[in-house]
Amino acid sequence: MKFNSMIKPTPKQLAYQAWEFGLFVHFGLRTFYEGYVDFDEREMSPSLFNPTDLDCEQWIRTAKEAGMNYAVLTAKHHDGFSNWPSKYTNFSVAQSPWKEGKGDVVKAFIDACRKYDVKPGLYYSPFDGSAGFYNQNAQAYDDYFVNQITELLGNYGDIDILWFDGCGSEDHEYDWERIIGEIRRLQPNLLIFNMGDPDFRWVGNEDGIAPLPCWNVVDATEFSILTEEKEALGEQLWLPAECDVQMRANWFYSDQDEHTVKSLDQLMGLYYYSVGRGANLLLNIGPDRQGLLPAKDTSQLKAMGSEIRRRFENPIATLKQCTHNELEWVYEPTLPHLLDHIVIQEDLTLGEQVRNFQISIITEKSHRPITIYEGQNIGHKAIIRIPAIKVRSVVLTIVNSEGVPSIQDISFYYVGE
């Protein structure tokens, strides 16, 4: 694809990219049905929904401690169960015994986000398995869609993300012009994920891994795990990628998969493959049937946050210690030192300019220049992990760019094993 270097992000897109790391929360009626999968034919009853110790503050406090900046809750998944007392369905928390039908998970979640200064987002599945008229009456379903979205965007104050999952919607046509019009009218500062009128996009897998290169400008999006077909956008748009992935085998809580909770090594690998490639990472934990994040998942998430801080909170040097000469940024420490990480951030305000770059060092003994890394995009952030080497200086060279490249920050680290 030939890039249009004039395409620039909006301020809210830049803000989103700076959030980097978020918590995905899959929770709902499915939580109470062991082994329930997407499009399961088993009927479910709201009578089973009863998270007696629901504590959304525990969820969000844990996210905050791990360094997450935003959180996305499944307000409604494919099964159609509404985690708020929607007036437009008989399949919601209002029909459950929890708090005698007067509870509201969405409200508790958003209140917790505001308390801990975490950006709140709501996942809403356009496909609804509980709506019998989904495939029979498109206009009636669009009415239902708009009515529910109006409740979510009109009754809880400002939210930051509306997350549309395309799974189940492969052959359905929505009146996106009407739906998006209402969304933008109700909350003009909202970020929409992947469908309708997206502000950011799905990376295209549920493994938490961004490809190389991972450009911010695209002309098509992948919208469902059930198809490899891409949805053409008709033009090039600035749509940063988000990588979603589970902490364990299932999105929703299961009694049977605690042994699949990811190790710290794997979690840190995913961080490098997502945030380290300029994308955001949305890591899922399914709260248990009491309404709490499980202990093992919580422990791993906190450990991940601690390790990210250990590695990247205290750089040896930053852009302030570099000299800049046209397409080169040079770092020359007073004394040679070990180096194993370099983090580069492009200033994306005027668009993504860098197409190829390389990193060279001046060696400790022979004072010779050696290229140690070559890359394509920098984007919001490129975390470059190299075998430890002792350096006299480090040179970032922009080899190819669409316009005049601007580097927002460079930082240098010796993390160790």
N, C-alpha and C positions, 0 to 999 in steps of 0.2 A: 504494500500500500504506500503510495506517495503521500507524505504528510503535508498538511496545511499548517505551517508554523504560526499562522495568525490566530489559530483557535486557542482561546484562553479560558481558564477556569473562572467561575464566579467566586466571590468571597466565601460563600457558604461551602462550596466544594473544597476550597483550600483549607477551610476550617476543619471539614470532615477528614481530610487527609492527615491533618495534624493530630487527630484523635488517635489514630494508628491501631489501638487495641481495645476490643470490646467484648462484652459477655452476651452470649446468645442463651436465652432461657426457653426451653421447650417444656411447657407445663399446661395441663388441662385435663379433660375427662379421660383421655388416653392414658394418663399417668396411673389410673386406677384399674386398668385392664392389662394385666401382664401379657407381654408378647404381642400386643396389638401393633399392626404395621399399617403403612399407608394403604388406603383403599381396601382395608380389611372388611370382609362381608359380615362380621359379627355386629349385631346391633348393640348399641350402648345406651345406658340409661343415666340421666343426670343424678339419679338417686344414689349412685356410687361416689359422686364427687364430694369429698368431705376432708379437706386438708386441715385437720384439727389444730395444728400448730403453725399454720402459715405465717412466715416471717420474711416478707420481702426485704426488710432492712438487713437481715442476715445475708441475703443474696447480694445486695448492692454494696454493703460494707465490705464483703469479701472481694468483690470486684475492685473496689477502690483500693483496698490493701494490696492487690496484685498489680496496680498501676493501670487498670482499665479506665477508659474515659467515657465510654458509652455502653448502653445495654439495650437489648432488643428482646421483648417478650412476645410469645405467641398469643396474641389477643384472640385469634381464631385460626385453627389449623384446618387441614383438608376435611376432617370429620365434621366441621361446622359448629362444634361446641364453642359458645361465646363465653370468654372469661370475664365478661361484664354483663350486667342485667339488661340485655338488649330488649327493646320493646317489639322487635320485629321477628322474634323466633321463640319457640317453646323449648329450645335446646340450649340452655345457658345456666349460669350459676344461680339464677333466680328460681330455677326448678329443682335445685339441689337442697340437701339438708344442711349444707354448710352455712352457718350463721342464720339458720332458718330462712334461707333464700334471700337474705339481705346483704350478702357479701359482694365484694367487687375486687377481683384480683388486679384488674387494670389500674384502678385507683390506688390500691396499696403499693403497686409497683412504681407508678409515677411519683407518688408521694415520697417513696424511699429514694428514688433517683434525685429528687430535688433536695432532700435532706443531705445527701452525700455528694452533691455537685457532680453527678454522673448524667450524661445526656440521655434522656429516655427515647426509646424507639419502640414501635409496635409492628409486629408481624401480622399481616392479614392475608389469608389465602383467598385469592379470587375464586378458585374452585371451592364449592361447598357441598359435601356429600350428604348433608342433612336437608338440603333444599330440593325437593322432588321436582320442582319446575326449572331446575338449572338448564336442562337441555330441551325443555318443552316450550318455554316462553322467555325468549331473550330479553324482551323489554321489561317483563315483570322481574326478571332476575337483576337487570340493571337498576331497577327501582330499589330492590332489596339491598344491593351492593351500595348504592349511594346513601340509603337510609342508615345502614350500619356504619359506614365511614363517617357520616355526619355526626353520629353519636360519639364516635371515638375522637374526632377532631373538634367537636363542639362542646364537650362536657368536661374535659380534663385540663384545659389550659394548653399552652404551647407544648408540642412535642417536637423532637428533632428529626426523626426518621419514620417513614411509613414503608415497611419492608414487604414487597409483593413477591410471593413464591409462585412461579409459573407452573409448577407441577400440577397436572390435572387439567390445565387450561390449553393443552396443545391444539385442539381443534375447535375451540370456542371463540366467538367474536364478541368482545365487550364494546360498549359505546364509550371508548376511552375519552373522546372529546368531552362528553358530558361528565364522566367520572372525574377526569383530571381537572376540568373547570371548577367543579365543586371543591376538590381538594385544595387547589391553588387559591380559591376564594376564601376558604375557611382558614387556611394556614399557609400564607404565601412564602414563609421562610422554611418550610418543611423540605427535607431531602427525601426523594422517592428512589427506592431501590428497583432497578432493572426492568420495570414494565410501565407501559403507558406513556410517561414523560420522564424518563429516568434522570437522576442526578449522579448516580454511581451504578456500577454494574457487578454482576456475578462473575467470578473468575473462570467459571466453567467446569469446576469439579468440587467435590465435597471432601477433598483431602487436605485442604488448607495450604495448597501449593500454587504459587504464581509462576507462570512460564517465564522463560528468558527469550527475548526481552518482554517486558510488560509495559507497553506504552499506555499513556493516559488518553490518547486520541484514538477512537475506533469508529468503524462504519457499520458494525453489526454487533449484536449481543447474543449470548447463549442464555436461554431463559428457563430451561427445564432439564433436570437430570434424566428425564425419560426420552429425550431426543437429542441427536447430535446436530440437528438443523439449527442454523443461526437465524436470528430475526434481523433483517436489513433495516438500518436506520434511515436510509435515503440520503444521508449526508454524514460527514465526519463530525463527531461530537466529543467534547471533553467528558469522559466518563471513567473516573478512577475505579480500579478493581478492588473488590472485597473478597477475602478468602474465608469461607465458613467451614468449620470442622468440629467434630464432636470430641469431648474429653474421653468418652468411652464408646462402645460399639453402637449404642442406640441413642437417638436424639432425645426421646422421652425416657424417664426413669424405668429401670428394670431391676428386678431382684437377681437376675441371672448373669449380669455382665460386669460386676465390680472388678473381676480379674482383668478386664480390658482397659482399665483406666491407664492413660498414657504415662510413660515414664518421663522424668524430667528431661532426659536426653532427647526424647522424641519431641516433646513440647518446645524445647529450645530450637530444635531443627526446624520445626514449623514456623517459629518466629523468624528465623533467617530466610526461609523460603517465601514468606509473606511480607512482613514489615521490611525485611532486609532486601526485598525486591520492589519496594515502592508501593506495595498494596497494604490495605488494612487487614487485620486478623480479627475474626469474630469467632470466639471459642465457646462452644456450647456445653452447658451442664444442665441436666434435667433434675429439678427438685424432686424429692421423694414424696411418698404419700402422706407424710405429715406436713409437707409444705416447706421443707428445708433442703438446702444444698447438702448432699451426702458428705460425710466426714472425709473420706478418702479423696474425693474430687476436690474438696475445699483445700485440703492439705497440699495437693499437687499444684493447684492454681496459685496458692500463696508462695510455694517454693519457686514456681516459675517467675513470679513477680520479683522475688528476692534475687534470683539469679540474673534477671535482666538488669536490675539495679547494680548488682555486683560488677557486671561486665561493662556497663555503659554509663554509669552515673558520674564517674570521675576520670575524664580524659587526661592524658598526659599533656596534650596541647590541642588547640582549636584553630580556626581560621585566623584568629587574632595574631597567632604566632607565624603566619604564612606571609610570604611576599607574592604579589600578583603581577605577572607580566604577560599581557595579552591573553594567550590561550594556556598559560601555565600558572600553577599555584605551587609554591615551593616552601617546604618546611625544613628548617635547618636547626636541629637542637644544639645546645651548647656542647653536650657530650653525646657520643653514640649511645643508643639504648635499644633494647629489644622492642619489637613491634609485632603484633599478630592480628590487629583489627584496624581498619580504616573505615570511617563512616562519612559518606558524602551526601549532601543535600543540595539539589538544584533549586534556585529561586524560580518558582513556577508562575509567578505573578503575570508575566507576559507570555506564558506558554512554555512548552517543553522543547528546548533547543538542542540539547546534546544528543548525538546519534552514536558516537563512539568515543571512548576515552581510554587512556592507559595510565598505569602507575609505575613509576620507576624509582629506584633507590640509588644512592651512592653507597657502595659497600664499605664495611668497617675498615678492612686492612688495605685493600688495593685502591680504594677511592675511585672505583669504576662504576659507571652507570649501568644498571641492569633492569630490564623491564620485568616486573613480577606479576603484573595483572593487566588484562585487557577486558573491557566491558563495552556494552552498548548503551542502554539507557541508564540514567541516574534517577531522574524523576524526583519524587518526594524524598526518598531515602534509598541509598545503596549501602548495605552493610557488607564490607569486603573482609572475608576471613582468610588469612594466609598462614602458612607455617611460620613459626616464630623466626625472626631474623633481626640481626643487629644492624642498625642503619646510622649513617652519617647525615643523610638527608632523604627526603621523599618529595617526588615531583608528580603532581597530577597534570596531565596534558590532555586537552580536548582535541581529539584527532579529527572529528567531523561534527559539524553542527549546522542546523538550519538557519540560525541567526546568530546574534552575539550571545554567547553563553554567560550565564550569571550563576555563580556558586553562592548559596546561602550560608553553608557551613561545611567545614571539614573537621573531623576530630580523630585523634590518634590514640591507640590503646595497646597496652600489653595485659591481656586477660589471664594468660596461663592456662593450664589444663583444667 
